[in-house]
Amino acid sequence: MTDSELRPIRRLLVANRGEIARRVFRTAHSMGISTVAVYADGDAEAPFVTDADLSVPLGDRTATDSYLSIDKVIAAATASAADAVHPGYGFLSENADFAQAVIDAGLVWVGPAPAAIAAMGDKLAAKESMIAAGVPTLPSVPVADSMSGDDLAAAGTDVGYPLLVKASAGGGGKGMRIVDSADALADAVAAARREAVGAFGDDTVFLERYLPAPRHVEIQVLGDTHGNLVHCFERECSIQRRHQKVIEEAPSPAVTPALRDRMGAAAVAAVRTIGYHSAGTVEFLLEGSGDDAEFWFLEVNTRLQVEHPVTEEITGLDLVREQIRIAAGEPLGYGQDDLTIRGHATEARLYAEDPASGFLPATGTIELWAPARDPQARFDSGIEVGSVVGTEFDPMLAKVVMAAPTRTEAALGLASALDRTRLGGVVTNRDFLCTVLRSDEFLAGDTTTDFIARTGLASDSPPYRGQFLHAAASAVALVSQARNRSRATALSFMSSGYRNSVMPDEVLPLTALDPSAGDVDVSVTYRRQRDGSYRLRVAPLRADAPYAPPDDSEAPPDDDGSRDSDDGDLPEASEFVVRPHSIQIHAIADDHIRTDAGGGVTDAPPAEEFDAELDVETGSMRGTWQVSRRGHNWYVTGPLTGSATLRERSRFPDPDAEAVEGGLVAPMPGKVLMVDVQPGDRVTSGQVLVVMEAMKMEHQITAPADGEVSEVRAAVGDQVDNGELLVVITADS
């Protein structure tokens, strides 16, 4: 290609949303390229919309009628005078028809040729081409619409169990189901098809042999239109839930230089057969470690990957910049020998989800978001204060990346950055990520795809346990009294809590918000002493508190006089003396104030919303707590111990609605896909009653016990809220 054939990109439309749109905008702006955003109705106030120089509404709230609408995206590009389109990842990024439509519209497509996308986008066809190229693959069988139940069972037998039902289009863990026996195969195929058509518009699935505990290792490739092709080494992405990656790193702790050369050569050979250019990823399953480890082809992602930052950190490349340069017709300008690995990088995906409840996605409004400044990590996020996390799209809030000279430093530095990030308003996996990054298994490099199930760390990460909860509640009480005293208009010279008569201690009623085990009311009583210290007492207000005491010494005696720390009871109360060395209270930054269309302030934070740092000494230990108040909620982060959310309760009773006995409720907002019972039906424990869809995933509501259905309030197509009653069962006595 000559210089005259170069196609400079001046205005770039990004056909995506959230953090990936912001990521592409950042590089485009650094290259002097103006940017265009497209957005669905639900994203009208999202940060990425205003990050772009121009933005075009697509209408509708669903992905199908907005980001997945080829006609709407092309129309937006034409209306905004864009001369190029970047697809990001997900949505239409691996849709060959979309790529061709962009090219047919006279625009530059920032990605591989449509033919390459088609060749690799169909995972079945891709496997066949890999077999022809000599790349090792796992056995698989396509699932045809014409297959009978017997045909499907025979196909499952041919592949062997356990097997994976897998969507032929798309990726990201959508449309995938693990099947251990023939009895569950038909239901898994039906569920995978429903999820695949919702996520990718294509319900084609196939069966593939499932390896229970391999490593997931992928090779980043880059190719230009001049025939140059290199690999940028490997990433390991083995720590996954629901087949979606949670923590990624580069390089892999299991890959030796010799194995890296073998896998890199296989990846380059795989994409060279289709004349590949742009950024792409060849994914492999790896068993064993060392020079002789075996690997099998998994798939080719003909797009940028979520986890691309770890490769950027160890190579010094900006992969988005490389994509844009390649699309404009420029050569790479470097060869394989010019690329080297520098140190180590680890990435964690910060999700709105509850690890202790099977990683159930969460919804809410971001009330607090302040990424850590020390240690310095890379935050690629799609949120800001006020962002709404709904059910329409993926619940990822941010990617946090730490680069360091060694793997251990990268892991521990990332955990520290997550610890010191202030985040509130929605349940997240932040504490789980920190637990994993500091675990013996992770630091030893024992990171196979069964890591989460094998280690059980998801159930260990909730912080709502004895000493931590007591300390967090105490921190809230100390900051609360300091804030109240600083705003006193009478007798302001008096010390906090001064009395000239015998009076009860001050009381602060709180509720510890625990999405997994249920909220628990606690009460903090406190009194300031002459030496400036505080005597505090923290007690649960319910006898069935679902968290454990910190150690046996604090647990009340059992009936036989023994102490048992595993009975799930909180100590009846704890009393201790603390000495605050300093309490610094900061007003919320002005950039958190929003205005309406007329320029008037619509949601300026009220005076009781603030951030604070508490330097406090308890016994022989001293540390700094981060405490933030937003409305009635308090968000607390302790020194190296985790985070907690507590809600300040009114001192006056506010009776809740009575719960319906035997009622099954929606675990989160979503759409009802299937209702398989009606009043009068007999059900058995574990039977699926209702199937919901939320955040592109299916959730099953099952019978907790044998019994009879007395009421059904849900219907197919209903949009239900979190906690909404769906079915009532009268259990057998």
C-alpha positions, -999 to +999 in steps of 0.1 A: +000+000+000+014+034-010+011+066+009-017+077-014-038+048-003-036+058+034-070+068+048-065+093+076-091+090+104-104+124+116-137+116+133-143+082+149-176+068+160-174+042+188-203+017+185-202+007+221-209+020+256-194+023+291-158+019+299-147+005+265-162+036+248-143+058+272-111+038+266-113+042+228-121+079+232-090+085+254-066+071+228-085+088+199-083+122+216-045+117+222-041+111+184-060+143+176-091+124+164-126+138+173-151+112+186-188+103+184-208+084+210-240+065+204-263+057+233-295+039+243-321+058+263-310+042+296-274+056+290-284+092+283-267+104+315-238+079+314-202+094+315-192+081+281-219+101+264-203+134+275-167+122+270-173+122+233-171+154+212-205+145+197-232+120+208-261+105+189-292+089+205-302+054+192-335+053+211-349+024+231-335+009+263-327-026+250-294-036+234-313-053+205-330-021+194-300+002+201-264-009+201-272-041+181-291-022+154-268-020+124-291+005+106-292+029+135-255+029+141-247+035+104-273+063+103-256+078+134-222+077+117-236+094+086-254+120+106-223+129+126-200+130+096-178+103+111-153+088+087-145+056+108-162+032+132-146+014+161-168-014+175-152-018+209-159-053+223-192-072+226-223-060+208-215-058+170-177-061+173-176-096+158-205-092+134-192-095+098-225-080+084-219-049+105-183-046+094-194-049+058-221-023+063-196+001+076-173-004+046-203-002+022-212+032+037-178+045+027-164+045+062-132+031+076-138-001+097-114-003+127-111-040+128-103-071+107-118-078+073-154-090+073-143-123+058-119-129+087-147-121+112-170-145+095-144-172+094-136-170+131-170-157+143-186-191+136-168-212+163-176-244+145-161-232+112-132-218+131-124-252+147-124-268+113-100-243+099-077-248+129-077-286+124-067-280+088-039-257+100-026-283+125-037-265+156-049-290+183-086-287+191-111-304+215-139-327+201-172-310+193-206-316+176-229-290+162-266-289+174-289-287+145-325-275+147-337-308+132-321-329+160-345-351+179-341-359+216-324-391+207-301-374+182-291-349+209-284-376+234-262-395+209-243-363+201-237-358+239-224-394+241-200-388+212-185-357+228-184-373+263-193-359+297-187-334+312-194-313+281-200-276+274-230-263+255-216-232+237-230-204+215-214-204+181-216-166+179-203-141+204-184-148+236-180-133+271-194-164+288-229-158+273-248-188+259-227-214+278-238-243+300-218-271+317-236-304+315-225-334+336-251-360+324-275-367+295-305-360+317-296-322+318-286-318+282-319-308+266-326-281+292-291-268+289-293-265+251-326-246+254-313-222+280-281-216+261-300-209+229-323-184+247-293-166+262-274-166+229-302-151+208-307-124+234-270-115+235-259-121+199-291-125+178-280-160+169-292-192+187-267-216+171-250-237+197-227-267+197-214-293+222-177-294+231-157-316+254-153-298+288-120-298+307-129-292+344-096-276+355-073-263+327-058-228+325-073-203+301-043-187+283-047-164+253-023-149+228-026-113+217-019-108+179-015-077+158-014-077+120-013-049+094-025-047+058+010-051+045+014-087+057+032-081+089+019-102+118+032-105+154+021-118+187+023-097+219+028-127+243+002-143+265-024-134+291-038-158+317-075-154+324-083-186+344-101-171+374-137-171+361-173-173+373-201-183+348-173-186+322-166-149+325-132-137+335-127-119+368-089-115+372-064-115+343-026-112+343+003-111+319+025-130+315+011-164+328+028-179+358+026-213+340+041-204+307+079-209+301+098-191+274+098-223+253+060-228+257+054-192+250+072-196+217+051-227+208+018-210+217+028-177+200+037-196+168+004-215+169-015-183+173+002-165+144-003-196+122-040-197+131-047-161+120-023-161+091-045-186+074-073-160+071-051-130+062-058-114+095-051-077+103-060-055+133-058-066+169-071-101+178-068-128+204-063-166+200-076-184+231-062-217+243-069-242+271-037-252+288-031-283+309+001-286+329+030-262+330+065-262+318+080-267+283+059-298+276+025-286+287-004-293+263-027-267+248-059-268+227-075-242+205-106-226+220-115-197+198-104-165+181-117-132+192-116-108+162-117-077+184-102-059+213-105-079+246-117-066+279-084-076+294-062-059+268-047-034+294-024-061+309-008-066+276-004-029+271+013-026+305+040-053+298+047-043+262+043-006+262+019-007+233-014+011+231-035-015+214-063+009+205-037+032+188-024+002+169-059-007+157-065+028+144-031+030+127-037-004+110-072+007+099-057+039+084-033+017+063-001+023+083+024-006+087+032-019+122+067-005+120+082-033+143+087-070+142+085-099+167+120-095+179+113-058+188+087-069+214+098-078+250+080-084+283+086-058+310+076-069+345+041-081+353+005-067+352-026-079+369-062-067+362-093-072+383-128-066+370-149-047+395-185-059+392-218-049+408-225-084+421-226-104+453-199-132+454-214-148+485-248-153+467-234-170+437-222-138+421-257-126+416-256-093+397-267-062+417-284-029+408-283+005+423-270+041+420-234+049+425-233+072+456-196+071+461-167+066+436-132+077+444-104+056+429-073+051+451-045+075+444-019+055+463-007+030+451-012+043+416-033+019+396-049+022+362-087+026+364-107+020+332-142+028+343-176+036+329-191+051+360-192+083+381-212+094+411-249+093+401-244+065+375-273+040+376-264+003+374-295-013+358-305-046+344-302-039+307-264-043+304-233-060+319-227-051+356-190-043+352-181-010+369-144-008+362-112-026+353-084-019+378-048-027+366-016-028+385+018-031+368+049-039+388+084-055+384+072-088+399+039-109+399+036-107+437+040-069+438+014-066+410-011-087+429-006-071+463-005-036+448-038-042+430-054-055+462-042-024+481-055-001+454-089-018+455-089-016+493-083+021+492-109+029+466-140+045+480-171+029+465-207+029+476-243+026+464-243-009+450-230-043+462-197-052+446-171-080+444-144-057+456-136-075+489-137-109+471-111-096+446-088-085+474-093-119+491-082-137+459-053-115+452-039-120+487-046-157+489-019-184+491-033-201+460-031-171+438+003-159+449+016-194+443+002-193+407-023-221+413-048-205+390-069-230+370-104-224+358-119-241+388-102-217+412-133-201+426-151-234+432-120-251+445-108-225+470-142-214+483-129-179+487-162-163+476-179-174+508-149-161+528-149-126+515-179-110+532-166-087+560-197-088+582-181-107+610-175-100+647-145-077+652-147-060+618-184-051+621-179-038+656-150-017+645-168-003+615-199+006+635-176+023+661-159+043+634-193+055+622-203+065+657-170+085+662-173+103+629-210+110+635-205+126+669-175+146+656-196+159+627-225+168+649-203+186+674-186+206+646-220+219+635-232+228+670-245+263+673-247+264+711-220+257+737-196+249+709-167+252+734-179+222+753-163+188+746-184+162+728-209+145+751-203+167+781-228+163+809-232+179+843-255+151+856-258+113+854-273+106+820-274+075+797-247+071+770-253+084+735-268+059+712-265+055+674-288+028+659-275+013+627-283-016+603-254-036+587-264-042+551-255-078+542-271-089+509-261-125+515-272-133+550-297-106+556-295-072+572-287-070+609-295-042+633-268-031+656-266-004+683-236+016+692-235+034+726-207+056+735-194+081+761-165+105+760-141+101+789-120+128+806-088+118+788-104+122+754-109+085+747-143+070+741-159+040+758-181+021+733-204-008+734-217-025+702-245-050+704-268-068+680-305-060+683-316-094+670-306-127+686-303-145+652-275-124+638-260-144+609-224-136+614-198-153+635-178-140+665-142-131+659-128-158+682-138-182+709-130-158+737-158-135+727-184-161+721-210-167+749-209-201+766-231-228+753-255-247+776-228-271+786-204-243+795-183-247+764-176-221+737-182-227+700-173-201+675-190-220+646-226-216+658-232-185+637-241-162+667-226-128+672-212-120+707-240-106+728-221-073+729-185-060+729-172-032+750-139-014+744-121+019+747-108+038+716-087+069+713-092+090+682-060+108+672-077+128+644-110+130+626-108+148+593-141+156+576-142+168+540-170+183+519-179+165+487-162+179+456-181+204+436-179+182+405-205+159+420-231+186+417-254+181+387-276+207+369-307+204+349-312+216+313-319+251+325-287+253+345-303+250+379-289+226+405-309+195+407-290+172+431-264+191+450-253+169+479-270+178+512-249+191+540-250+158+558-231+141+530-193+141+535-161+120+535-140+115+566-107+099+577-105+085+612-071+079+628-080+058+658-062+037+684-078+006+699-057-012+725-022-016+710-034-012+674-037+021+655-051+025+620-069+048+596-105+042+586-122+058+555-158+068+564-183+084+540-219+093+545-244+095+516-280+102+528-287+076+555-259+053+543-224+050+558-197+034+537-167+022+557-133+009+547-109-004+573-072-009+572-065-041+553-098-056+565-125-049+539-155-027+536-190-024+550-222-005+544-243+006+574-275+025+573-285+049+601-319+040+614-345+063+629-349+060+666-386+058+661-402+025+648-412+022+611-430-011+607-422-030+575-447-048+555-453-083+567-435-110+548-456-136+530-450-171+545-438-194+518-433-165+493-406-167+467-394-133+455-373-119+426-336-119+436-331-088+415-349-067+389-355-084+356-379-099+331-399-131+336-391-156+308-409-187+320-435-196+346-438-234+349-465-237+377-500-226+385-521-226+417-528-261+429-497-277+414-476-300+436-439-292+435-408-308+449-377-293+465-354-279+438-380-278+411-377-248+387-408-227+391-398-194+373-370-183+350-360-147+350-335-128+327-314-099+341-282-085+328-282-109+299-283-139+322-309-164+333-318-169+370-339-198+382-364-196+410-367-230+426-390-246+452-373-246+486-393-276+498-420-300+488-454-285+488-484-270+469-485-238+449-511-216+465-505-184+445-487-173+413-483-136+408-458-136+379-465-139+342-442-144+312-430-110+300-435-092+333-408-067+344-403-073+382-384-054+409-360-068+434-380-085+462-412-086+443-434-117+452-435-142+424-449-175+438-463-187+471-458-223+482-475-240+512-448-264+523-457-299+534-457-302+572 
